[in-house]
């Protein structure tokens, strides 16, 4: 596995955008 959690903030942003797009 590649460097996990190198940018946890990105995960939060992606999750946020995913919900916005899914709306």
Order of alpha helices (4+ residues) and beta strands (2+ residues): alpha
